[in-house]
Amino acid sequence: MKKITIAIDGFSSTGKSTVAKQLAAALGYVYVDTGAMYRAMTLFAMQKKLIGEDYFNKDQLISMLDKVHISFEFNEALGFAEVYLNGENVENAIRTLEVSQYVSQISAISEIRQQLVQQQQQLGKGKGVVMDGRDIGTVVFPDAELKIFMTASPDTRAERRYKELLDKGEDISYKDVLENVKSRDYLDSNRKDSPLIKANDAIEIDNSKLTLEQQFKTVLKLAKSAIEMENKKAN
């Protein structure tokens, strides 16, 4: 059976990664979390003290890109691939609110986007991939057979993110999380290089009032339909 490329784009905290993992597992496809790649790059900048509340040494970060190696290693116990930065497992470290505060600034840098987009395109070269991010359907895989654009209200997304961070033991306020969500929306949508926009042929899903199960069933149905259509074309 012919495999396809599935691109899932959308705003932060819309559950893109969750549904992409579920979908990849159900189809036997490879899952690639591009947001994690930008988060790992952000963590690198923080570790090297190149970005903070009142400073951002962009030029030095660009000069150090050859010292950044981001990879994914499948964890059988968890059932998904974890992110490694220069050989170190950073799956949990990149999910903090502190990283979230700076990731939009990092992902707006053209040199970083070019480098990571090349890696992403290589990962999806053989089809049979589910990739989520901000510009998958518009830049990374503009010819993807299925494009989905996830959205939800800022309040709904902030509430989800807030609960997630509390469960991880972080000491944060809902107000800070909501401000972060709104700030990232603005920065992601207004950056010059590969802004967050819905591809013309993407199917929009507002999951503000959907359960995880309802969301998954909706996306799985779309995927199966797209795969069936591509196989009919091949025959």
Backbone as JSON, one array per atom type, in Angstrom:
{
  "sequence": "MKKITIAIDGFSSTGKSTVAKQLAAALGYVYVDTGAMYRAMTLFAMQKKLIGEDYFNKDQLISMLDKVHISFEFNEALGFAEVYLNGENVENAIRTLEVSQYVSQISAISEIRQQLVQQQQQLGKGKGVVMDGRDIGTVVFPDAELKIFMTASPDTRAERRYKELLDKGEDISYKDVLENVKSRDYLDSNRKDSPLIKANDAIEIDNSKLTLEQQFKTVLKLAKSAIEMENKKAN",
  "N": [[0.84, -1.2, 0.0], [0.51, 2.21, -0.83], [2.31, 4.78, 0.79], [1.87, 7.96, 2.47], [2.61, 11.49, 2.99], [2.02, 13.27, 5.92], [1.11, 16.35, 7.1], [0.94, 18.3, 9.93], [-0.04, 21.25, 11.14], [-0.24, 24.23, 13.23], [-1.37, 26.32, 16.01], [0.4, 26.95, 19.15], [0.16, 24.54, 21.8], [-2.11, 23.17, 20.9], [-2.38, 20.53, 20.84], [-1.08, 19.21, 18.81], [1.22, 17.55, 18.73], [0.44, 15.39, 20.33], [-1.76, 14.21, 18.93], [-0.46, 13.68, 16.55], [1.47, 11.78, 17.27], [-0.25, 9.69, 18.05], [-1.51, 9.17, 15.62], [0.62, 8.42, 13.94], [1.42, 6.07, 15.21], [-0.88, 4.49, 14.87], [-0.95, 4.18, 12.11], [1.47, 3.09, 11.55], [3.53, 4.74, 10.85], [6.37, 7.03, 10.67], [7.01, 9.34, 13.23], [7.67, 12.78, 13.52], [8.61, 15.37, 15.55], [8.78, 18.53, 14.99], [8.7, 20.86, 16.43], [10.0, 20.2, 18.75], [12.6, 20.17, 17.9], [13.19, 22.87, 17.49], [12.85, 23.7, 20.09], [14.93, 22.34, 21.32], [17.07, 23.64, 20.16], [16.66, 26.12, 21.28], [17.1, 25.54, 23.97], [19.81, 24.96, 23.84], [20.83, 27.53, 23.24], [20.13, 28.81, 25.61], [21.66, 27.38, 27.46], [24.21, 28.15, 26.7], [24.1, 30.71, 27.42], [23.15, 32.65, 25.65], [20.74, 33.79, 25.25], [18.18, 35.54, 26.98], [16.1, 37.26, 29.4], [16.59, 39.99, 28.86], [18.41, 40.04, 26.78], [19.86, 38.87, 23.68], [21.99, 37.13, 21.9], [22.18, 36.82, 18.9], [23.85, 36.63, 16.6], [26.12, 35.26, 17.55], [24.99, 32.83, 18.22], [24.22, 31.89, 15.69], [26.73, 31.52, 14.6], [27.5, 29.29, 15.94], [26.1, 27.11, 15.07], [27.06, 24.81, 13.87], [27.85, 23.33, 15.98], [25.71, 22.18, 17.08], [23.83, 19.35, 17.52], [20.98, 17.64, 16.85], [18.89, 14.97, 17.61], [16.69, 12.07, 17.36], [15.63, 9.45, 19.45], [14.12, 6.35, 19.71], [12.05, 5.41, 22.4], [11.2, 2.54, 23.81], [9.73, 1.92, 26.1], [8.22, 4.22, 26.57], [7.01, 4.56, 24.14], [7.45, 6.39, 22.13], [9.65, 8.6, 20.26], [12.39, 10.16, 21.85], [13.93, 13.39, 22.41], [17.26, 14.31, 21.69], [20.02, 16.32, 22.53], [23.05, 17.06, 21.38], [23.86, 14.5, 22.17], [22.69, 14.22, 24.67], [19.83, 13.37, 26.56], [17.09, 15.4, 26.33], [14.41, 15.55, 26.57], [12.54, 16.17, 28.65], [13.6, 18.57, 29.61], [13.25, 20.44, 27.56], [10.6, 21.07, 27.6], [9.75, 22.99, 29.36], [8.28, 26.03, 30.75], [10.03, 28.14, 30.65], [11.7, 27.6, 28.44], [9.71, 27.74, 26.52], [9.2, 30.46, 26.52], [11.19, 31.58, 24.98], [11.39, 30.24, 22.57], [10.01, 31.05, 20.22], [11.43, 33.28, 19.38], [13.88, 32.14, 18.73], [13.12, 30.38, 16.68], [12.5, 32.14, 14.7], [14.74, 32.88, 13.38], [16.33, 32.95, 10.33], [18.59, 31.45, 9.43], [18.64, 29.31, 11.23], [16.18, 28.13, 10.75], [16.5, 27.32, 8.08], [18.49, 25.37, 8.32], [17.26, 23.43, 9.98], [14.94, 22.82, 8.54], [15.98, 21.53, 6.3], [16.92, 19.19, 7.5], [14.48, 18.15, 8.37], [13.13, 17.71, 5.96], [14.73, 15.72, 4.92], [14.25, 13.66, 6.75], [11.65, 13.04, 6.11], [11.74, 12.08, 3.57], [11.22, 9.53, 2.46], [8.45, 9.2, 2.52], [5.5, 8.04, 4.37], [5.34, 9.37, 6.83], [4.52, 11.34, 9.7], [4.4, 14.61, 10.46], [4.68, 17.35, 12.64], [4.25, 20.87, 13.27], [4.9, 24.32, 12.6], [5.2, 25.21, 10.0], [4.95, 23.09, 8.24], [3.15, 22.21, 6.24], [3.32, 24.35, 4.54], [5.99, 25.07, 3.98], [7.98, 23.01, 4.59], [6.86, 20.53, 3.62], [5.23, 21.22, 1.12], [3.85, 19.75, -0.75], [2.54, 17.75, 0.55], [0.34, 14.99, 0.98], [-1.75, 15.04, 2.77], [-2.86, 17.69, 4.68], [-3.22, 19.23, 7.76], [-4.63, 21.67, 9.87], [-4.4, 22.75, 13.04], [-6.35, 24.28, 15.58], [-7.44, 26.29, 18.4], [-9.11, 28.06, 21.03], [-7.29, 30.73, 22.68], [-7.61, 30.74, 25.51], [-8.45, 28.13, 26.05], [-6.24, 26.65, 25.21], [-4.27, 27.65, 26.9], [-5.18, 26.77, 29.37], [-4.94, 24.0, 29.1], [-2.15, 23.76, 28.8], [-1.3, 24.84, 31.21], [-2.24, 22.97, 33.12], [-0.77, 20.78, 32.32], [1.86, 21.61, 32.87], [1.69, 21.97, 35.64], [1.28, 19.34, 36.43], [3.78, 18.39, 35.96], [5.13, 19.44, 38.01], [5.89, 22.1, 38.0], [6.2, 25.45, 39.19], [4.07, 27.67, 38.46], [1.9, 30.3, 37.15], [-1.5, 30.56, 35.98], [-2.01, 32.89, 34.58], [0.53, 33.66, 33.62], [1.03, 31.59, 31.84], [-1.04, 31.93, 29.97], [-0.36, 34.45, 28.94], [2.03, 33.75, 27.73], [1.15, 31.98, 25.74], [-0.38, 33.7, 24.1], [1.6, 35.53, 23.36], [3.37, 33.88, 21.92], [1.7, 33.15, 19.82], [1.45, 35.58, 18.45], [4.15, 36.16, 17.74], [4.83, 33.87, 16.23], [3.04, 34.07, 14.1], [3.7, 36.46, 12.9], [6.35, 36.57, 12.14], [9.0, 37.1, 9.76], [10.19, 35.06, 8.26], [8.87, 32.13, 7.09], [6.16, 32.29, 8.4], [3.54, 31.34, 10.72], [0.92, 30.13, 9.08], [-2.17, 29.08, 7.64], [-2.15, 26.56, 5.25], [-3.42, 26.75, 1.91], [-4.74, 24.43, 1.06], [-5.15, 23.02, 3.39], [-6.87, 21.22, 5.97], [-8.88, 22.52, 8.38], [-9.07, 22.09, 11.89], [-10.82, 22.78, 14.7], [-10.24, 22.22, 17.92], [-11.25, 22.99, 20.35], [-13.48, 22.13, 21.78], [-13.33, 19.43, 21.63], [-12.75, 16.06, 22.69], [-9.76, 14.15, 23.44], [-10.02, 11.66, 22.26], [-12.08, 12.07, 20.38], [-10.82, 13.93, 18.74], [-8.66, 12.41, 17.75], [-10.01, 10.36, 16.33], [-11.21, 11.87, 14.33], [-8.99, 12.88, 12.89], [-7.73, 10.48, 12.15], [-9.64, 9.36, 10.44], [-9.54, 11.21, 8.34], [-6.93, 10.76, 7.48], [-6.96, 8.06, 6.63], [-8.73, 8.27, 4.53], [-7.29, 9.94, 2.8], [-5.09, 8.31, 2.24], [-6.34, 6.18, 0.97], [-7.29, 7.49, -1.3], [-4.88, 8.19, -2.59], [-3.89, 5.67, -3.19], [-5.78, 4.77, -4.98], [-5.27, 6.47, -7.08], [-2.76, 5.53, -7.78], [-3.36, 3.09, -8.8]],
  "CA": [[0.0, 0.0, 0.0], [1.28, 3.44, -0.95], [2.32, 5.64, 1.97], [1.77, 9.39, 2.18], [3.18, 12.43, 3.96], [0.96, 13.97, 6.64], [1.61, 17.57, 7.72], [0.02, 18.85, 10.93], [0.4, 22.57, 11.6], [-1.2, 24.89, 14.1], [-0.89, 27.15, 17.11], [0.98, 26.24, 20.29], [-0.73, 23.89, 22.76], [-3.36, 22.68, 20.29], [-2.36, 19.07, 20.87], [-0.55, 18.68, 17.54], [2.15, 16.44, 18.99], [-0.32, 14.26, 20.88], [-2.51, 13.53, 17.87], [0.5, 13.21, 15.54], [2.02, 10.53, 17.81], [-1.31, 8.68, 17.96], [-1.74, 8.87, 14.21], [1.78, 7.69, 13.44], [1.37, 4.72, 15.8], [-2.0, 3.76, 14.27], [-0.66, 3.92, 10.7], [2.79, 2.5, 11.4], [4.36, 5.77, 10.22], [7.38, 7.69, 11.49], [6.57, 10.63, 13.76], [8.73, 13.77, 13.73], [8.16, 16.55, 16.29], [9.7, 19.61, 14.6], [8.72, 21.84, 17.51], [11.02, 19.76, 19.7], [13.9, 20.54, 17.34], [13.39, 24.3, 17.79], [12.98, 23.8, 21.54], [16.29, 21.89, 21.64], [17.95, 24.73, 19.76], [16.46, 27.15, 22.29], [17.79, 25.09, 25.18], [21.24, 25.14, 23.58], [21.1, 28.97, 23.39], [20.03, 29.13, 27.04], [22.82, 26.77, 28.13], [25.39, 28.93, 26.35], [23.8, 32.07, 27.89], [23.03, 33.51, 24.47], [19.42, 34.4, 25.25], [17.62, 35.73, 28.31], [15.02, 38.24, 29.45], [16.93, 41.29, 28.28], [19.5, 39.95, 25.81], [19.81, 37.79, 22.7], [23.18, 37.19, 21.06], [21.77, 36.05, 17.72], [24.99, 36.37, 15.71], [26.98, 34.21, 18.11], [24.26, 31.57, 18.1], [24.33, 31.47, 14.29], [28.11, 31.08, 14.38], [27.72, 28.03, 16.65], [25.15, 26.11, 14.61], [27.75, 23.55, 13.55], [28.11, 22.63, 17.24], [24.42, 21.7, 17.57], [23.36, 18.11, 16.89], [19.69, 17.24, 17.4], [18.48, 13.67, 17.1], [15.56, 11.41, 18.02], [15.86, 8.04, 19.75], [12.86, 5.73, 20.14], [12.01, 4.83, 23.73], [10.17, 1.5, 23.75], [8.9, 2.0, 27.3], [7.3, 5.35, 26.42], [6.27, 4.4, 22.89], [7.74, 7.46, 21.19], [11.07, 8.99, 20.2], [12.77, 11.28, 22.7], [14.85, 14.32, 21.77], [18.62, 14.37, 22.23], [20.81, 17.48, 22.14], [24.48, 16.74, 21.53], [24.0, 13.23, 22.88], [22.02, 14.23, 25.98], [18.36, 13.32, 26.52], [16.55, 16.67, 26.82], [12.96, 15.47, 26.35], [11.83, 16.92, 29.7], [14.18, 19.91, 29.77], [12.77, 21.37, 26.53], [9.15, 21.28, 27.73], [9.47, 23.95, 30.43], [7.74, 27.33, 30.35], [11.17, 29.01, 30.36], [12.05, 27.35, 27.04], [8.59, 28.24, 25.72], [9.27, 31.92, 26.45], [12.19, 32.03, 24.01], [11.44, 29.41, 21.36], [9.54, 31.78, 19.04], [12.54, 34.13, 18.94], [14.87, 31.26, 18.11], [12.58, 29.81, 15.44], [12.35, 33.2, 13.7], [16.04, 33.11, 12.74], [16.34, 32.29, 9.03], [19.68, 30.46, 9.34], [18.24, 28.14, 12.0], [15.08, 27.48, 10.04], [17.04, 26.67, 6.89], [19.22, 24.16, 8.72], [16.34, 22.42, 10.5], [14.03, 22.41, 7.46], [16.72, 20.54, 5.51], [16.89, 17.94, 8.27], [13.1, 17.66, 8.38], [12.83, 17.2, 4.62], [15.46, 14.46, 4.78], [13.56, 12.68, 7.57], [10.39, 12.66, 5.46], [12.0, 11.82, 2.15], [10.65, 8.26, 2.0], [7.01, 9.15, 2.81], [5.17, 7.31, 5.58], [5.76, 10.2, 7.96], [3.6, 12.33, 10.26], [5.27, 15.66, 10.98], [3.9, 18.49, 13.11], [5.0, 22.09, 13.51], [4.26, 25.59, 12.23], [5.3, 25.48, 8.57], [5.15, 21.81, 7.57], [2.35, 22.18, 5.02], [3.6, 25.51, 3.68], [7.41, 25.17, 3.63], [8.72, 21.74, 4.63], [6.24, 19.6, 2.67], [4.08, 21.87, 0.47], [3.14, 18.78, -1.58], [2.01, 16.68, 1.4], [-0.98, 14.51, 0.52], [-2.75, 15.47, 3.76], [-2.44, 18.81, 5.52], [-4.19, 19.54, 8.8], [-4.29, 22.87, 10.62], [-5.05, 22.66, 14.34], [-6.55, 25.54, 16.28], [-8.31, 26.3, 19.58], [-9.07, 29.39, 21.63], [-6.13, 30.93, 23.56], [-7.94, 30.34, 26.88], [-8.48, 26.66, 26.1], [-4.86, 26.17, 25.08], [-3.53, 28.02, 28.12], [-5.65, 25.89, 30.45], [-4.31, 22.68, 28.87], [-0.72, 23.88, 29.06], [-1.16, 25.1, 32.64], [-2.42, 21.69, 33.81], [0.37, 19.94, 31.94], [3.04, 22.08, 33.62], [1.46, 21.68, 37.06], [1.49, 17.89, 36.6], [5.23, 18.15, 35.94], [5.7, 20.01, 39.23], [6.38, 23.47, 37.82], [5.54, 26.49, 39.98], [3.71, 28.72, 37.51], [0.53, 30.8, 37.27], [-2.28, 30.47, 34.74], [-1.84, 34.16, 33.88], [1.81, 33.62, 32.89], [0.89, 30.64, 30.73], [-1.91, 32.57, 28.98], [0.44, 35.5, 28.3], [3.0, 33.06, 26.88], [0.41, 31.47, 24.58], [-0.73, 34.84, 23.23], [2.85, 36.08, 22.82], [3.87, 32.97, 20.89], [0.8, 33.26, 18.66], [1.8, 36.79, 17.72], [5.48, 36.03, 17.16], [4.81, 32.83, 15.2], [2.23, 34.5, 12.96], [4.2, 37.71, 12.32], [7.77, 36.53, 11.76], [9.21, 37.28, 8.31], [10.56, 33.79, 7.64], [7.96, 31.0, 7.33], [5.2, 32.55, 9.47], [2.47, 30.37, 10.92], [-0.3, 30.4, 8.31], [-2.85, 27.86, 7.18], [-1.99, 26.28, 3.82], [-4.7, 26.86, 1.21], [-5.4, 23.12, 0.94], [-5.18, 22.35, 4.69], [-8.18, 21.03, 6.61], [-8.81, 23.12, 9.72], [-9.78, 21.43, 12.97], [-10.86, 23.52, 15.96], [-10.47, 21.18, 18.93], [-11.57, 23.63, 21.63], [-14.5, 21.37, 22.49], [-13.17, 18.02, 21.31], [-11.94, 15.24, 23.58], [-8.62, 13.58, 22.73], [-10.51, 10.55, 21.45], [-12.8, 12.64, 19.24], [-9.82, 14.54, 17.87], [-7.92, 11.34, 17.09], [-10.89, 9.7, 15.37], [-11.39, 12.8, 13.22], [-7.75, 12.92, 12.12], [-7.5, 9.14, 11.58], [-10.56, 9.23, 9.32], [-8.99, 12.01, 7.25], [-5.72, 10.1, 7.0], [-7.34, 6.85, 5.89], [-9.35, 8.73, 3.28], [-6.22, 10.45, 1.94], [-4.3, 7.15, 1.81], [-7.17, 5.45, 0.0], [-7.32, 8.28, -2.52], [-3.59, 8.08, -3.25], [-3.76, 4.32, -3.72], [-6.64, 4.7, -6.17], [-4.54, 7.17, -8.15], [-1.65, 4.67, -8.19], [-3.93, 1.97, -9.56]],
  "C": [[0.88, 1.25, 0.0], [1.17, 4.27, 0.33], [2.32, 7.11, 1.57], [2.52, 10.19, 3.24], [2.03, 13.2, 4.6], [1.57, 15.14, 7.41], [0.55, 18.12, 8.68], [0.6, 20.15, 11.48], [-0.63, 23.15, 12.56], [-0.53, 25.68, 15.22], [-0.32, 26.3, 18.24], [-0.12, 25.67, 21.18], [-2.09, 23.53, 22.18], [-3.39, 21.16, 20.27], [-1.84, 18.44, 19.6], [0.32, 17.45, 17.77], [1.41, 15.2, 19.47], [-1.02, 13.49, 19.77], [-1.58, 12.99, 16.79], [1.13, 11.89, 15.98], [1.0, 9.4, 17.68], [-1.5, 8.21, 16.52], [-0.61, 8.04, 13.63], [1.77, 6.25, 13.95], [0.28, 3.88, 15.12], [-1.7, 3.35, 12.82], [0.66, 3.17, 10.49], [3.75, 3.43, 10.68], [5.4, 6.29, 11.2], [6.83, 9.03, 11.96], [7.77, 11.54, 13.99], [8.14, 15.02, 14.36], [9.13, 17.7, 15.98], [9.77, 20.69, 15.68], [9.79, 21.5, 18.53], [12.41, 20.14, 19.21], [14.2, 22.01, 17.64], [13.53, 24.52, 19.3], [14.4, 23.38, 21.97], [17.3, 22.97, 21.27], [17.87, 25.87, 20.77], [17.19, 26.8, 23.58], [19.3, 25.26, 25.03], [21.63, 26.61, 23.8], [21.06, 29.39, 24.85], [21.25, 28.6, 27.8], [24.09, 27.58, 27.9], [25.23, 30.4, 26.75], [23.8, 33.07, 26.73], [21.67, 34.19, 24.39], [18.89, 34.46, 26.68], [16.55, 36.8, 28.25], [15.35, 39.53, 28.73], [18.12, 41.23, 27.31], [19.3, 38.77, 24.88], [20.98, 37.96, 21.75], [22.96, 36.31, 19.83], [22.96, 35.68, 16.84], [25.9, 35.26, 16.24], [26.3, 32.85, 18.01], [24.37, 31.02, 16.68], [25.72, 30.91, 14.01], [28.39, 29.72, 15.02], [26.82, 26.9, 16.17], [25.8, 24.77, 14.28], [28.07, 22.73, 14.8], [26.81, 22.06, 17.83], [24.01, 20.45, 16.8], [22.09, 17.66, 17.59], [19.27, 15.92, 16.76], [17.3, 13.12, 17.89], [15.91, 9.95, 18.24], [14.58, 7.45, 20.33], [13.0, 5.09, 21.51], [10.86, 3.82, 23.78], [9.21, 1.58, 24.94], [7.85, 3.09, 27.19], [6.46, 5.24, 25.15], [6.46, 5.53, 21.91], [9.22, 7.83, 21.26], [11.32, 10.21, 21.07], [13.84, 12.12, 22.0], [16.21, 14.33, 22.49], [19.34, 15.58, 21.65], [22.27, 17.18, 22.44], [24.68, 15.51, 22.42], [23.31, 13.12, 24.21], [20.5, 14.23, 25.81], [17.8, 14.6, 27.14], [15.03, 16.72, 26.68], [12.18, 16.28, 27.38], [12.31, 18.37, 29.79], [13.63, 20.91, 28.75], [11.3, 21.72, 26.67], [8.78, 22.29, 28.8], [8.92, 25.26, 29.87], [8.88, 28.28, 29.98], [11.62, 28.84, 28.91], [10.97, 27.92, 26.13], [8.65, 29.75, 25.53], [10.2, 32.41, 25.34], [12.15, 31.32, 22.66], [10.97, 30.14, 20.1], [10.62, 32.71, 18.49], [13.6, 33.31, 18.2], [14.38, 30.78, 16.75], [12.37, 30.86, 14.35], [13.64, 33.46, 12.93], [16.15, 32.29, 11.46], [17.38, 31.18, 8.93], [19.33, 29.17, 10.09], [17.14, 27.38, 11.28], [15.59, 26.71, 8.82], [17.71, 25.35, 7.24], [18.26, 23.07, 9.16], [15.35, 21.94, 9.44], [14.7, 21.36, 6.58], [16.71, 19.19, 6.19], [15.5, 17.31, 8.23], [12.72, 17.06, 7.03], [13.52, 15.86, 4.38], [14.76, 13.35, 5.54], [12.29, 12.18, 6.9], [10.52, 12.27, 4.01], [11.3, 10.56, 1.63], [9.16, 8.11, 2.21], [6.77, 8.36, 4.1], [5.58, 8.05, 6.83], [4.62, 11.13, 8.39], [4.48, 13.38, 10.93], [4.41, 16.84, 11.44], [4.8, 19.68, 13.41], [4.21, 23.32, 13.15], [4.22, 25.81, 10.71], [5.47, 24.2, 7.74], [4.41, 21.78, 6.23], [2.63, 23.31, 4.06], [5.03, 25.56, 3.17], [8.1, 23.81, 3.53], [8.18, 20.75, 3.61], [5.01, 20.25, 2.03], [3.27, 20.92, -0.41], [2.6, 17.61, -0.76], [0.61, 16.28, 0.96], [-2.1, 14.86, 1.49], [-2.17, 16.56, 4.63], [-3.57, 19.15, 6.49], [-3.71, 20.77, 9.56], [-5.1, 22.87, 11.91], [-5.18, 24.04, 14.99], [-7.47, 25.33, 17.48], [-8.18, 27.68, 20.19], [-7.84, 29.51, 22.55], [-6.4, 30.48, 25.0], [-7.91, 28.82, 27.04], [-7.07, 26.1, 26.07], [-4.04, 26.48, 26.33], [-3.92, 27.1, 29.28], [-5.01, 24.51, 30.32], [-2.83, 22.72, 29.26], [-0.46, 24.07, 30.55], [-1.25, 23.8, 33.44], [-1.24, 20.76, 33.55], [1.62, 20.32, 32.75], [2.9, 21.82, 35.12], [1.72, 20.2, 37.35], [2.98, 17.54, 36.62], [5.94, 18.79, 37.14], [6.22, 21.42, 39.09], [5.54, 24.46, 38.63], [5.24, 27.68, 39.07], [2.25, 29.16, 37.74], [-0.17, 30.68, 35.93], [-2.09, 31.74, 33.9], [-0.55, 34.17, 33.04], [1.71, 32.7, 31.68], [0.05, 31.26, 29.61], [-1.14, 33.65, 28.22], [1.46, 34.89, 27.33], [2.34, 32.54, 25.61], [0.11, 32.59, 23.59], [0.52, 35.45, 22.58], [3.39, 35.2, 21.71], [3.01, 33.01, 19.64], [1.2, 34.44, 17.79], [3.14, 36.64, 17.01], [5.51, 35.0, 16.04], [4.1, 33.29, 13.94], [2.81, 35.71, 12.24], [5.68, 37.7, 11.96], [7.89, 36.59, 10.24], [9.46, 35.96, 7.6], [9.6, 32.69, 8.06], [6.98, 31.25, 8.48], [4.15, 31.44, 9.56], [1.23, 30.83, 10.17], [-0.89, 29.07, 7.87], [-2.64, 27.71, 5.68], [-3.36, 26.3, 3.15], [-5.47, 25.54, 1.15], [-5.42, 22.34, 2.26], [-6.6, 22.27, 5.23], [-8.07, 21.54, 8.04], [-9.65, 22.34, 10.72], [-9.67, 22.28, 14.23], [-11.2, 22.52, 17.05], [-10.78, 21.74, 20.31], [-12.53, 22.78, 22.46], [-14.44, 19.88, 22.19], [-12.37, 17.3, 22.39], [-10.76, 14.7, 22.76], [-9.06, 12.46, 21.81], [-11.24, 11.04, 20.21], [-11.84, 13.24, 18.23], [-9.09, 13.48, 17.07], [-8.77, 10.66, 16.01], [-11.1, 10.56, 14.13], [-10.18, 12.79, 12.3], [-7.47, 11.57, 11.45], [-8.4, 8.91, 10.37], [-10.06, 9.99, 8.1], [-7.77, 11.33, 6.63], [-6.05, 8.87, 6.15], [-7.96, 7.21, 4.55], [-8.29, 9.2, 2.29], [-5.36, 9.31, 1.4], [-5.05, 6.36, 0.75], [-7.19, 6.17, -1.34], [-6.01, 8.15, -3.3], [-3.38, 6.69, -3.85], [-4.64, 4.1, -4.94], [-5.96, 5.35, -7.35], [-3.43, 6.27, -8.7], [-2.12, 3.5, -9.05], [-4.69, 2.5, -10.76]]
}
